[in-house]
Structure formats: C-alpha cells, structure tokens
C-alpha cells in the first residue's frame, strides 16, 4: 500500500521489490540505529513505518489525518505483531509536540502548500533531537513551479501543489534546517506509475462494476498522463536529507551504497 515513488535498481524489478528498495534507501539516509525513535509525518497506510520497525528495530510513530488509514494501520500492526514498535495516531503535524531521533515524510509536502513551507519545516526541526536527521521525499518540478493542472486539481488532488527546488530550498532555510544531501529521481516514478496502470488495467471489469466507467477512465487517464509527465516533462522526485547541526551525517556518501 505504498502510494509513492518506488526505486528500481533495474527497470524490470517487480513493483514490490522496487518499493522495498525505496524503503531501504530511506532507512540508510536516516542513519537508523536500533532503539531510535522515528516520526513518520503523513504515514499513509503504514508501509514505511512497518519496514523501518521490522528491519531496523526502531520505534515509529506514524501520524495521519485519515481515520481510515489509522484503522488499517493499527489492524496491520496487530497482524504483524509490531504493536510494540509502531504506533499510529490521528494527528496534525502542526499540533504534534514530541521530539524524535529521526523524522521522515514521504509524499506529504505536495499537499502542504508553498505558503506553509516555513511552518512545515519549522515543525520538522522542532520534532528533531539536536543530533537528529530528517528525510523529506516529495514530487518536485525541475523547472519553475506552476499551478496544478485544473483537471488534476478538480478530480484527483484538490489543494495539491508541486514545488520547485528553489521553493523547497527556501522552505528548508526558513525552517532553520541544513540540507545535508539532495537526490533527484525521475524515471523511477514513471516506472512506478506504469506498474500501477498495468495492474489497474488488469482489474478493469472489477473496478468498473464497483465504481463505474467514468471513475475507471478518470484514473486510467491520470496514471497515464503522470507516467508521461515524469518521462518527458518536468516532474521529478526530490529526496532531501536534513539536519540541525554539522557532524551528524558522514562526510562521505559511501554509507548510502552499503547493503
């Protein structure tokens, strides 16, 4: 149930493997150690929280504004016997006041609004211990940002906004955080979307019977046009590693390439 860009070591990786690749990369960028506490802002259905807890023995608090995501996450934690390591809460990041060793946020920044970036990154900073590390993963625009496509604004992501790198950097600076590493992904999201579209198409009859032809065509178009936007237009993914002070991130990127 990851609804964010996977990472393909090879174009023919399965979607499941690529999503695990992405989670592993995020874990390495967070420099996790057993027993650490992690805040997952906009935790979705809990997939990343489960991965970090299970593979790195860290304590993850996932916050969401969705009651349904909260219900599913808590049930899944029970099924996986991870309740002692994963806690999901119905909470707004602006009102969450605990301090953690690490903060991660995947696919959330696109919904914050550029005008709120100062507050968002300030809250990330306030949620970090002094020697903490954060990782923010977001869709980005590799050129000057523009308003969301009106069709997508109306039918898919009301209030969504894809930031440029300069807008993201200004928010980080305003939040008094240091950018310690930046990585840009492009084709990885095109391949992710292609996998989603193929699987969606495989269930056309089932989806149409459940939700109607208009719903199916709307999402088919959305997935296809986004695939092409990453491959041929301006969409990319930014992964921003952040810290409050020098010395908490290694001076060499070698740690990112160790399994």
N, C-alpha and C positions, 0 to 999 in steps of 0.2 A: 504493500500500500504506500510506496514512495510516490509522491506526486511532485517530483523534481528531477533535475537532470542527473542521469547516470554517467558513469565514466567507463569508456570502452578501451581496454588495453588493445583489443583487436576489434575490427568492425563487426566480425561475426560472433562476438561474445553474446551469450544469452542476456536478456534484459535482467534476469535475476542476478547473474554474475556481475554485470555492469553496475547494478545498484549496490552490491556488496563492495565492489571496487571503490565506488564513491564514498561509502561509509568508512572504509579503511583509510582512504586519503584524508578525510576529515579528522579521523582519530589521530593520525600521525601529526597533522598540523596543530592539533590541540595539545600534543605532547602529554598524553594521559599517563597517569600512574595509578596503580590500584589504590582504592580508598578515596580518591579525589571526588569532589562534588561538582556536578555539571548542571547548568541551567540550559534547557532547550526552549528557546523562545519561538512560539508558533510550532509546536511539536507535531502537528498533524495527527496521524493515526498511531504514532509512537514508534515507527520503524527504526529511526536512527537511535532513539533512546534505548531500544532493546538491543541493538547491535553494540552500542558503546558499553552497556552494562554487562552483557554476556561475554564479550570478547576482551574487555579491559577492566572488569571488576570495579567500575566506578558507580557512584550513586547519582542517578539522573532525576532531576525534577523537570517535567515537561508541562508547559503552560499553553493553554488554548482558549479561544473564545467560543468553541463549538461544543455544545453539550453532547452531541452525538460522537464526536471524536473522543471526548472524555470517557464516555460509556464504553466505546470499543477498546480504547487504550487500557482501561482498568481491567476489562474482561480478559484481554490478551495477556496482560501482565500476570493475571491469575493462572491462565492456561500454561504459561511458560515458567511458572514458579519463580518469577522475578520481582515479586511484590516488595521484597526486602531491598531491592536495588533501584526500582523505578517507581516514581510517584507522579501521577498526573493530577493537575489542578485546573479548575476553571478560573482563569485569572488574566487580567490585563497587564502587560509588561510594565505599563506606567505606574501600576499600583503594587507591584511585587517588590519587596524591600530586602530580601535576604541577599547574602554575599556568598559567592561560589568561587571555587578554584578555576573553573572554566565556564565560558558561555558560548553557546552555538546557536545559530539561527539560519535556517535553510528555507528559501522561498518565501520569506516574510517581508523583506524590505520593499518589494514591489507593491505592497499593499499599505505601506506606512504613509506615503505622500511626501514629496521632496520638502515641503514646507515644515514637516515634522522630523526631519533627519537630525537636527540638533538635539531634540529631546530624546529621540530613539538611541543615538549613540551615547548620549549622556547617561541614559539608563543602563546601557550595556556596561559603561565604565563603572557606574555605581554598584553594579551587580558583581564586579570582579574584585577578587582579593588583590592586594598590591602587586604580587608577583603572578597574577593571573594572565591567561591567554584566551582570546576570543576568536571565533571564526564565523564570518558572515558570508553566506552564499546567496547570490541574487542574480536574476536575469538582468542584463545591462544592455545599454545601447553603445555601440562602438563609435558612433558619431554624435553630433549634438542631439540632445534628447528632444523629443516631440510629444505632442499629446497622444494619448492612447487612441488607436483606431476606433471610430464611433461604433462600429458593429460589435467589436470585442467589448467595448465599454458597456454597451447596452445588454448584450446577451451572455457574456462569459465572466468578465471581471469588472463589475461596477466599482469605480473608485481606484482601480489599479493604475500604476504609472511606472514605466520602465526608466530607471535613471541612467544618465551618462556617467562616465568615470569621474568627470570633474565635479558633478553634483554629489556623487558618493564620497569623493575625497574631501569636499568642503564640509560634509556632514561629520565625517570622522574627525577632522580638525576641530570643528566646533564642539564636538563631544569630548575634546581633550584626550583623544586616544592616538597612539602611534601606529601607523601602517607598517607592519614588520614583514609582510610578504603579500604579493598580489599575483594571482594566476588567472589567465583568461582561457575559457573553454568555448568552443564554437560547435564543431561537428558532433560533439558528444550529445548535445541536446537535439540536434537534427536526427540522429540515430535513435535516441530515446523516443522522440515523437513518432518516428517511423514504426518502431516496435509497438507503441500504443495504438497507432492507427491500424496496423495489421491485425492486432488482437481484437480491436473494436469491430473491424470489418468481419472477422470470423464469427461474431455474435450478432450480426445484423438482424436476423429474424427475431431473435430473442429480445433484443433491445427495442426494435420497432413495435413488437407486440406489447411490450411493457410501457414504453414511453411515447410511442407514435412516430410517424415518418418524419415530421418536421424536426423533432428532437434529434433523431439519428442524423439527418442531413446537416443540421447545425453543427454538431460535434465532429462529424466527418470533415466538414469544411474547415473548422477551427484547427483540428490536428494537422491537416494537410498544409494549410497556409502557414502555420507556425513552423512546421518542418522546413518549408522553403525559405522562411524568413531567417532561420539560422544558417542554412546552407548558402544562400545567395544574397541576403540583405544585411541588415545592421545589427541583428540580435546576437548576443554572446552571453556568457555567464562570467561574473566576477566572483572570485573567492578571495576575500580579504582577511588576512590574519592580523590580529590587533593585540596590542599590549599597552600597559600603563607606564612601563619603565624599561630601560635598557637592560639587556643581560638575561632575560627570561627565555629568549629564543636563541638557539645555537647560531654561531656566526657563519656556519656553512649549511647549505640545503641538503647535505648528504643524508640527513635523518629522514627526509621525505622519500627516499628511494630504497630504504631498507624494509624488507617484508617483516 
